[in-house]
Every structure is written in structure tokens, then in C-alpha cells.
Amino acid sequence: MGWRLDLQVPAPHFFKVVQMSDVSIETAKTSGASRREVGTASDFFALLKPRVMSLVVFTGFVGIAVAPGTLHPVLAFAALLCIAVGAGASGALNMWYDADIDARMMRTAERPIPQGRVTAGEALGFGATLSVISVVAMGLFVNHVAAALLAVTIAFYLFVYTMWLKRRTPQNIVIGGAAGAFPPMIGWAAVTGSVSLEPIILFLIIFMWTPPHFWALALYRKGDYTSVGVPMLPVVAGKHETRKQILIYSALLVPLTLLPVALGFAGAIYGAIAASAGAVFLALAWQIWQAGKHGDEPESDVRAKRLFLFSIFYLFLIFALFLVERVPGLYLPVI
């Protein structure tokens, strides 16, 4: 593809993550230290990345709703709450580790740690505490399979994506995207106590959706990532390669979303709307490619922003359709 994947991890750097992060965080927010105030509830809530958490909770809820069998409503709520708390904990730990670069990026500079409203230690303690609570509660009140998957999700997001991949390889989003793809699988396991083909396909849909979604953002926010040295694909391989990869992953994503119809756990309504929405997704990816091919960088960035925003709606729609077809009378078999 014109660029080389390098997952070499310098051992001394990796094993000094706490020391590095503490020093760089304090340096990044020196200007805010003099006006340090006690963090408010809204500051700690912001650490949970509520917008990201909302999509995680929704896909986890779909996993619970479409799984075979039943789960007592109280236990279903407990499972969903654990997923939400675990997702929020991951966000807080991510903000703790990334506070140094957050302070230098326009998109993230207003977060609580760079602004000095919450200290690095408070964010670390908050995230770690919520992580333990969510996993233990899932194991005690729901089942151990769901708890294990939740623990893997949190650990993967923190150690594999945030600490290892994000600052070292342009494949950070491709591999690291697995963390955001686990929630429907966790929801399914909460009901069934196991994992089967259906939740794996739900996992794969989110996994394949993640690269074009975040690469579209990285295209029009390239300057932010360049300034802090995060090797997002546009920074390392250039915008041309990024546009090509967005188109390739989009072309792989759309057929994958139709696989549930072929396997019989989604019907005609899902299939028709998913196919139509997928055509729009592909068209937007194609427009990005064409704009770049003709050298119109500003138009390419405009198209990238449109794809980024549409991709959020697209994923929500795909998973909402699974719920729609659970309404009596709305599941229409294709065959």
C-alpha cells in the first residue's frame, strides 16, 4: 500500500508510561495550574467521553435485545450500566494518558485535564476505579463471560490502542477499533452466557466501520495529528493513500452489513434500508476519492467531513434496524 507497518515497541519507553505521562501532562497544562479549581461533576462526566459512550451503550443494548433467550429487566439494565461505566472508564484512562497531546490539539484542548480542572492522578484513579467496579459488577450480577469480555475491552483500549498503537503506527485505528466493536458481543453474552456467529458479525460491522469513520476525521484534521506526532494514516502515508483506503474499507463494509440477511437473522426491511444507506456511504467515499484525484483538496476535506458525520448516523441506523425487526410483524424473511 506504499507504507510500512512498524509495530516495534521500544521497551524502555513502554515501561515508563506512567513517568512520561505524568511529566508531559504537567508540562502541557502549566498555564492552567495556577488557576486550579476542584473538578466539578460535569468535569468528571466529561472524562467519560459521553458522546462516544452513547454509541457504545446503544450497540450494547442491541446485543442484549437481539440475543436469543430472555434476561430479567433488572439484570439487563445492570448489564447495560456496566457496559456504560466500563466504556466511560476507558475514556477517562485514555484522557489521562493522552493529556499531553490533548493540550496541543484544537479538537481536544478544552478537555478537563489540559485545562487544569482535573489532575492526571484524579483521572487515573477515577478511570481505574470505574473499570474495576464495572467488571466486578458484571461478573456478580450478570455472568462471567460478559465480565471477561468487558475486562478485555477496557484493557485492549488502554494498553493496546492508547499506550501501544496510537503513537506508533498508522494501523492504530484498524487494530485499535476492536475495542469499540466489543459492546454488542458483551450484550449478547450477558443474555446467553456465550458468543456465537451472530455477535461476531455485529463485532465485525463496527470493526470494519471504524477505519473509514476515523480516517475521514483525520483527513480534515490532519494538522492536529501532525502537530502532536500521532501517526494517523494521512500524516504517515498522505491524503491520497488515505482516500484510497477509505474507499476500500467502505467497499468491504457495505457487503458485510448485508451478511445478517444472508444468514437469516435480519430480514427484508433491514436488507433494503441497509443496502440503500450503504450506497450513500459508498457514494460519499467515492466523492472523497474523486475530489482528491482532481487535486481539489478543500473539496476533499468537505466531503470527508460529510462522510464522518454520515458514518455516525449510518452505524446508528444499521443497529436500530435490528431493533425495528424485533417488533412483531416487521420481520419479513427474504427467502
FITOR-199625 format. One record per residue (C-alpha): residue in three letters; x, y, z. Coordinates in nm, 3 decimals, always signed. Layout:
<pts>
> ala | X | Y | Z
...
</pts>
This chain:
<pts>
> met | +0.000 | +0.000 | +0.000
> gly | +0.302 | +0.228 | -0.016
> trp | +0.374 | +0.246 | +0.354
> arg | +0.525 | +0.011 | +0.605
> leu | +0.368 | -0.111 | +0.926
> asp | +0.608 | -0.089 | +1.217
> leu | +0.490 | -0.227 | +1.548
> gln | +0.832 | -0.213 | +1.713
> val | +0.790 | -0.102 | +2.074
> pro | +1.096 | +0.047 | +2.243
> ala | +1.100 | -0.134 | +2.574
> pro | +1.236 | +0.146 | +2.791
> his | +0.969 | +0.386 | +2.665
> phe | +0.686 | +0.139 | +2.709
> phe | +0.772 | +0.055 | +3.066
> lys | +0.795 | +0.422 | +3.165
> val | +0.446 | +0.516 | +3.058
> val | +0.340 | +0.648 | +3.396
> gln | +0.651 | +0.862 | +3.437
> met | +0.628 | +1.000 | +3.081
> ser | +0.260 | +1.074 | +3.104
> asp | +0.281 | +1.249 | +3.441
> val | +0.568 | +1.475 | +3.331
> ser | +0.422 | +1.564 | +2.992
> ile | +0.077 | +1.625 | +3.134
> glu | +0.210 | +1.864 | +3.395
> thr | +0.414 | +2.044 | +3.128
> ala | +0.117 | +2.067 | +2.895
> lys | -0.108 | +2.231 | +3.150
> thr | +0.135 | +2.457 | +3.332
> ser | -0.069 | +2.757 | +3.233
> gly | -0.377 | +2.607 | +3.396
> ala | -0.208 | +2.503 | +3.717
> ser | -0.218 | +2.848 | +3.870
> arg | -0.595 | +2.861 | +3.834
> arg | -0.654 | +2.505 | +3.953
> glu | -1.000 | +2.454 | +4.096
> val | -1.170 | +2.146 | +4.232
> gly | -1.317 | +1.945 | +3.946
> thr | -1.694 | +1.956 | +3.922
> ala | -1.926 | +1.666 | +3.849
> ser | -1.952 | +1.786 | +3.490
> asp | -1.572 | +1.774 | +3.457
> phe | -1.560 | +1.413 | +3.569
> phe | -1.855 | +1.331 | +3.346
> ala | -1.664 | +1.480 | +3.052
> leu | -1.380 | +1.235 | +3.127
> leu | -1.621 | +0.954 | +3.036
> lys | -1.645 | +1.078 | +2.674
> pro | -2.027 | +1.077 | +2.686
> arg | -2.079 | +1.111 | +2.310
> val | -1.864 | +0.805 | +2.242
> met | -2.022 | +0.625 | +2.536
> ser | -2.373 | +0.682 | +2.398
> leu | -2.298 | +0.488 | +2.079
> val | -2.127 | +0.213 | +2.279
> val | -2.429 | +0.181 | +2.507
> phe | -2.667 | +0.171 | +2.212
> thr | -2.480 | -0.108 | +2.032
> gly | -2.454 | -0.297 | +2.362
> phe | -2.828 | -0.261 | +2.408
> val | -2.887 | -0.401 | +2.060
> gly | -2.674 | -0.702 | +2.152
> ile | -2.895 | -0.763 | +2.455
> ala | -3.218 | -0.710 | +2.260
> val | -3.144 | -0.940 | +1.966
> ala | -2.984 | -1.224 | +2.162
> pro | -3.192 | -1.541 | +2.191
> gly | -3.341 | -1.608 | +2.532
> thr | -3.450 | -1.367 | +2.799
> leu | -3.285 | -1.165 | +3.071
> his | -3.469 | -1.013 | +3.363
> pro | -3.515 | -0.638 | +3.300
> val | -3.323 | -0.552 | +3.616
> leu | -3.030 | -0.768 | +3.508
> ala | -3.048 | -0.628 | +3.153
> phe | -3.028 | -0.276 | +3.297
> ala | -2.737 | -0.382 | +3.518
> ala | -2.554 | -0.525 | +3.217
> leu | -2.612 | -0.209 | +3.017
> leu | -2.498 | +0.007 | +3.307
> cys | -2.180 | -0.198 | +3.340
> ile | -2.111 | -0.155 | +2.969
> ala | -2.166 | +0.221 | +3.003
> val | -1.942 | +0.252 | +3.311
> gly | -1.673 | +0.037 | +3.150
> ala | -1.681 | +0.249 | +2.835
> gly | -1.661 | +0.567 | +3.041
> ala | -1.373 | +0.427 | +3.243
> ser | -1.184 | +0.356 | +2.920
> gly | -1.243 | +0.715 | +2.811
> ala | -1.112 | +0.853 | +3.140
> leu | -0.799 | +0.638 | +3.123
> asn | -0.745 | +0.744 | +2.763
> met | -0.770 | +1.111 | +2.862
> trp | -0.526 | +1.052 | +3.148
> tyr | -0.263 | +0.903 | +2.917
> asp | -0.321 | +1.138 | +2.623
> ala | -0.346 | +1.464 | +2.817
> asp | -0.010 | +1.584 | +2.683
> ile | -0.121 | +1.567 | +2.320
> asp | -0.480 | +1.667 | +2.401
> ala | -0.346 | +2.002 | +2.525
> arg | -0.189 | +2.071 | +2.184
> met | -0.479 | +1.964 | +1.962
> met | -0.755 | +2.209 | +1.877
> arg | -1.021 | +1.938 | +1.896
> thr | -0.925 | +1.827 | +2.248
> ala | -0.761 | +2.126 | +2.416
> glu | -1.072 | +2.207 | +2.619
> arg | -1.083 | +1.870 | +2.793
> pro | -1.069 | +1.876 | +3.176
> ile | -0.708 | +1.767 | +3.225
> pro | -0.538 | +2.004 | +2.978
> gln | -0.750 | +2.285 | +3.122
> gly | -0.632 | +2.201 | +3.474
> arg | -0.980 | +2.132 | +3.611
> val | -0.896 | +1.768 | +3.685
> thr | -0.547 | +1.639 | +3.765
> ala | -0.387 | +1.344 | +3.591
> gly | -0.391 | +1.147 | +3.915
> glu | -0.760 | +1.211 | +3.968
> ala | -0.841 | +1.095 | +3.616
> leu | -0.631 | +0.781 | +3.656
> gly | -0.789 | +0.694 | +3.989
> phe | -1.138 | +0.768 | +3.858
> gly | -1.093 | +0.556 | +3.548
> ala | -0.926 | +0.267 | +3.731
> thr | -1.196 | +0.259 | +3.999
> leu | -1.478 | +0.258 | +3.746
> ser | -1.304 | -0.016 | +3.547
> val | -1.287 | -0.247 | +3.846
> ile | -1.643 | -0.169 | +3.955
> ser | -1.791 | -0.233 | +3.609
> val | -1.615 | -0.567 | +3.558
> val | -1.680 | -0.696 | +3.910
> ala | -2.046 | -0.591 | +3.897
> met | -2.092 | -0.757 | +3.558
> gly | -1.946 | -1.079 | +3.696
> leu | -2.152 | -1.074 | +4.016
> phe | -2.488 | -0.968 | +3.874
> val | -2.484 | -1.095 | +3.516
> asn | -2.229 | -1.364 | +3.421
> his | -1.857 | -1.425 | +3.396
> val | -1.842 | -1.441 | +3.016
> ala | -1.981 | -1.088 | +2.980
> ala | -1.750 | -0.970 | +3.259
> ala | -1.445 | -1.122 | +3.088
> leu | -1.534 | -0.958 | +2.757
> leu | -1.580 | -0.623 | +2.931
> ala | -1.241 | -0.657 | +3.100
> val | -1.077 | -0.742 | +2.766
> thr | -1.243 | -0.437 | +2.607
> ile | -1.113 | -0.196 | +2.871
> ala | -0.765 | -0.349 | +2.870
> phe | -0.747 | -0.352 | +2.490
> tyr | -0.848 | +0.013 | +2.464
> leu | -0.599 | +0.128 | +2.726
> phe | -0.295 | -0.094 | +2.675
> val | -0.316 | -0.199 | +2.310
> tyr | -0.470 | +0.108 | +2.146
> thr | -0.392 | +0.406 | +2.371
> met | -0.049 | +0.310 | +2.506
> trp | +0.089 | +0.095 | +2.227
> leu | -0.064 | +0.155 | +1.885
> lys | -0.189 | +0.513 | +1.879
> arg | +0.151 | +0.684 | +1.880
> arg | +0.342 | +0.415 | +1.690
> thr | +0.161 | +0.302 | +1.377
> pro | -0.093 | +0.423 | +1.119
> gln | -0.270 | +0.094 | +1.181
> asn | -0.374 | +0.230 | +1.522
> ile | -0.737 | +0.275 | +1.416
> val | -0.761 | -0.054 | +1.223
> ile | -0.640 | -0.273 | +1.511
> gly | -0.749 | -0.048 | +1.794
> gly | -1.101 | -0.031 | +1.652
> ala | -1.166 | -0.373 | +1.801
> ala | -1.217 | -0.209 | +2.141
> gly | -1.521 | -0.021 | +2.017
> ala | -1.661 | -0.328 | +1.845
> phe | -1.700 | -0.544 | +2.157
> pro | -2.018 | -0.393 | +2.315
> pro | -2.281 | -0.586 | +2.110
> met | -2.086 | -0.902 | +2.181
> ile | -2.086 | -0.820 | +2.553
> gly | -2.461 | -0.756 | +2.541
> trp | -2.522 | -1.086 | +2.365
> ala | -2.307 | -1.272 | +2.618
> ala | -2.497 | -1.107 | +2.903
> val | -2.813 | -1.285 | +2.783
> thr | -2.674 | -1.614 | +2.656
> gly | -2.355 | -1.661 | +2.856
> ser | -2.176 | -1.742 | +2.531
> val | -2.059 | -1.599 | +2.198
> ser | -2.183 | -1.727 | +1.861
> leu | -2.164 | -1.627 | +1.494
> glu | -2.429 | -1.353 | +1.516
> pro | -2.249 | -1.129 | +1.771
> ile | -1.922 | -1.187 | +1.588
> ile | -2.081 | -1.039 | +1.275
> leu | -2.205 | -0.740 | +1.478
> phe | -1.849 | -0.704 | +1.605
> leu | -1.711 | -0.715 | +1.250
> ile | -1.954 | -0.450 | +1.126
> ile | -1.827 | -0.199 | +1.384
> phe | -1.467 | -0.314 | +1.333
> met | -1.486 | -0.250 | +0.958
> trp | -1.678 | +0.076 | +1.005
> thr | -1.416 | +0.228 | +1.234
> pro | -1.131 | +0.294 | +0.984
> pro | -1.329 | +0.495 | +0.724
> his | -1.505 | +0.680 | +1.005
> phe | -1.186 | +0.795 | +1.179
> trp | -0.978 | +0.836 | +0.863
> ala | -1.242 | +1.076 | +0.732
> leu | -1.193 | +1.278 | +1.052
> ala | -0.816 | +1.255 | +1.020
> leu | -0.829 | +1.388 | +0.663
> tyr | -0.973 | +1.725 | +0.758
> arg | -0.798 | +1.731 | +1.097
> lys | -0.458 | +1.628 | +0.964
> gly | -0.287 | +1.938 | +1.103
> asp | -0.388 | +1.847 | +1.457
> tyr | -0.235 | +1.500 | +1.434
> thr | +0.077 | +1.626 | +1.257
> ser | +0.143 | +1.883 | +1.528
> val | +0.150 | +1.620 | +1.804
> gly | +0.321 | +1.343 | +1.608
> val | +0.035 | +1.093 | +1.611
> pro | +0.093 | +0.871 | +1.304
> met | -0.258 | +0.874 | +1.164
> leu | -0.273 | +0.748 | +0.807
> pro | -0.290 | +1.093 | +0.639
> val | +0.017 | +1.201 | +0.836
> val | +0.227 | +0.894 | +0.753
> ala | +0.102 | +0.786 | +0.409
> gly | -0.052 | +1.108 | +0.280
> lys | -0.405 | +1.208 | +0.193
> his | -0.407 | +1.022 | -0.141
> glu | -0.344 | +0.687 | +0.026
> thr | -0.594 | +0.767 | +0.300
> arg | -0.867 | +0.843 | +0.047
> lys | -0.793 | +0.515 | -0.128
> gln | -0.809 | +0.320 | +0.198
> ile | -1.139 | +0.488 | +0.293
> leu | -1.285 | +0.372 | -0.038
> ile | -1.151 | +0.017 | +0.004
> tyr | -1.279 | -0.023 | +0.360
> ser | -1.614 | +0.127 | +0.266
> ala | -1.646 | -0.124 | -0.017
> leu | -1.576 | -0.405 | +0.231
> leu | -1.810 | -0.265 | +0.497
> val | -2.131 | -0.244 | +0.292
> pro | -2.148 | -0.614 | +0.191
> leu | -2.062 | -0.709 | +0.548
> thr | -2.368 | -0.522 | +0.677
> leu | -2.583 | -0.738 | +0.446
> leu | -2.443 | -1.064 | +0.581
> pro | -2.708 | -1.082 | +0.859
> val | -2.974 | -1.103 | +0.586
> ala | -2.793 | -1.388 | +0.413
> leu | -2.762 | -1.574 | +0.743
> gly | -3.128 | -1.522 | +0.835
> phe | -3.106 | -1.310 | +1.149
> ala | -3.213 | -0.994 | +0.967
> gly | -3.500 | -0.958 | +0.722
> ala | -3.619 | -0.764 | +0.419
> ile | -3.668 | -0.429 | +0.595
> tyr | -3.317 | -0.438 | +0.734
> gly | -3.176 | -0.551 | +0.400
> ala | -3.345 | -0.282 | +0.191
> ile | -3.257 | +0.009 | +0.418
> ala | -2.906 | -0.116 | +0.494
> ala | -2.835 | -0.153 | +0.123
> ser | -2.966 | +0.197 | +0.048
> ala | -2.768 | +0.355 | +0.333
> gly | -2.463 | +0.159 | +0.225
> ala | -2.495 | +0.302 | -0.126
> val | -2.488 | +0.653 | +0.023
> phe | -2.183 | +0.562 | +0.233
> leu | -2.003 | +0.434 | -0.078
> ala | -2.102 | +0.742 | -0.277
> leu | -1.955 | +0.972 | -0.014
> ala | -1.633 | +0.769 | -0.004
> trp | -1.617 | +0.783 | -0.385
> gln | -1.666 | +1.162 | -0.380
> ile | -1.372 | +1.199 | -0.142
> trp | -1.159 | +0.991 | -0.375
> gln | -1.266 | +1.184 | -0.685
> ala | -1.213 | +1.526 | -0.527
> gly | -0.861 | +1.427 | -0.426
> lys | -0.791 | +1.271 | -0.763
> his | -0.867 | +1.603 | -0.931
> gly | -0.647 | +1.793 | -0.686
> asp | -0.932 | +1.970 | -0.508
> glu | -0.806 | +1.938 | -0.150
> pro | -1.059 | +2.179 | +0.007
> glu | -1.350 | +1.993 | -0.153
> ser | -1.200 | +1.660 | -0.047
> asp | -1.191 | +1.782 | +0.313
> val | -1.552 | +1.899 | +0.289
> arg | -1.653 | +1.555 | +0.158
> ala | -1.451 | +1.388 | +0.433
> lys | -1.640 | +1.582 | +0.699
> arg | -1.969 | +1.479 | +0.540
> leu | -1.867 | +1.114 | +0.546
> phe | -1.754 | +1.142 | +0.907
> leu | -2.091 | +1.285 | +1.016
> phe | -2.293 | +1.046 | +0.799
> ser | -2.096 | +0.745 | +0.926
> ile | -2.222 | +0.811 | +1.281
> phe | -2.581 | +0.815 | +1.159
> tyr | -2.511 | +0.511 | +0.941
> leu | -2.390 | +0.291 | +1.226
> phe | -2.680 | +0.401 | +1.446
> leu | -2.923 | +0.319 | +1.164
> ile | -2.778 | -0.026 | +1.097
> phe | -2.812 | -0.126 | +1.461
> ala | -3.151 | +0.042 | +1.503
> leu | -3.284 | -0.174 | +1.218
> phe | -3.212 | -0.487 | +1.423
> leu | -3.443 | -0.346 | +1.690
> val | -3.711 | -0.249 | +1.438
> glu | -3.734 | -0.603 | +1.310
> arg | -3.790 | -0.733 | +1.661
> val | -4.129 | -0.559 | +1.660
> pro | -4.394 | -0.829 | +1.597
> gly | -4.488 | -0.843 | +1.231
> leu | -4.192 | -0.642 | +1.099
> tyr | -3.954 | -0.929 | +1.040
> leu | -4.004 | -1.031 | +0.677
> pro | -3.782 | -1.321 | +0.567
> val | -3.600 | -1.259 | +0.242
> ile | -3.618 | -1.624 | +0.141
</pts>
